[in-house]
């Protein structure tokens, strides 16, 4: 399907109680192509009243969905996975048009996002409890798992399919109904996925989707409603803290996948070819716009110059352009604010003594582009070491010994993921224990997998998505005593 035909066919309305409906008052919002700045689709712009209607639908469907046999829930997710796989090219193109990443990366996201549907289709029938005699011998204990209940999801713009499937799939597998609010910047992929769920046989009210130009306006009445039982959010730590505070009044279960500031540690004994390959993946995947993106390259002083030379050579050769063009490796950043942030971080680092070895500047429009960049010799106190870059900028600082590497890596409020390159197995195991992150890539630049628990520690969040741990975020444990 060509671009215009695909966009014209994309859903444009809210999905509430199994129906595609207009927003209150017929309000709409525009979706833009970041590679050109042009409006590519106008869609429904939900009001607070629409948000309440969506929660009403989820609440009304909760009991029947919870009572649906696990096998039936799993088979629906399996059908959805098959449809996503079948429509991979269309979903990838839609994602590229609204978000900017290359078609190759969008196809990779379709595969990755689809795997959550397949994984949790299998986990739906593996929700376990236990039964046994209590230690005193006075009774029998039954421990069972029940769905948490109606859940509200706020998803980010950078992975519009995978972040939807990573939340929706475990919730449905557990027996929870949901309301989803996709990011204003990239809602089209999530709406297209919702249409796939509908085609797969989704009962009315089990999944409800509201698109809105004001996340806070539609979120407030949902979080204030005592019928809601679960909140899951992926986004900045600043917003996450506010949502946790709002959720506290209703004592909601929360899952928070928040900011990152990932260290990428290269020891003197590392395989530099592998480390450079890993650096390119960990830094430039998704144009650097990923919470798992390596943010601080902490390189041993004995190999720092050679590492910088090699990555500079690779980065300088990267082709920038529209994600639909053949051979492009770096697409546009999501908006002008993202370009301004990357520019400011580079300028601050240079002002403190760092050197730009390639790139370093915005690319004039149309579109919101920034040059793939390497900044070497970054000194302590630089903003680029404290703030999540979320762009194609690789910053290098150095260390002298293992203790210093650990201190530098842990010197952040965040703790999502870390990357370590070393050929010393004992050192690798020490770093697993010493680095304060919820995930780690040991001689690996990509760590995400549907079968693995994704999440961080410290200000990077609460809870896990993926793996068998992921479904437990949507289950409540119930204990029953039977007299002996």
Order of alpha helices (4+ residues) and beta strands (2+ residues): alpha-beta-beta-beta-beta-alpha-alpha-alpha-alpha-beta-beta-beta-alpha-beta-alpha-beta-alpha-beta-alpha-beta-beta-alpha-beta-alpha-alpha-beta-beta-beta-beta-alpha-beta-alpha-beta-beta-alpha-beta-beta-beta-alpha-beta
